[in-house]
Amino acid sequence: MAGSDALKKIGVILLADDADDIGKLDRIHHWQIGLFLYALGYMAECLEILKEVGEFASGLKE
């Protein structure tokens, strides 16, 4: 889960760095990349949980 935490922290930093540009659509801003990385961190965390559930379920099957 350390990787997903790191992604979320980087995302928060980038969100805060470019917060005044929210709403301008002329270029990709740090906040957009930050939001993407933050969401990616949560997705990685969810995938890790699903992996653990799958391993637990396969153990019950045996």
Secondary structure, DSSP 8 states (H G I E B T S, - for coil): -HHHHHHHHHHHHHHHHTGGGTT--SS--HHHHHHHHHHHHHHHHHHHHHHHHHHHHHHHH-
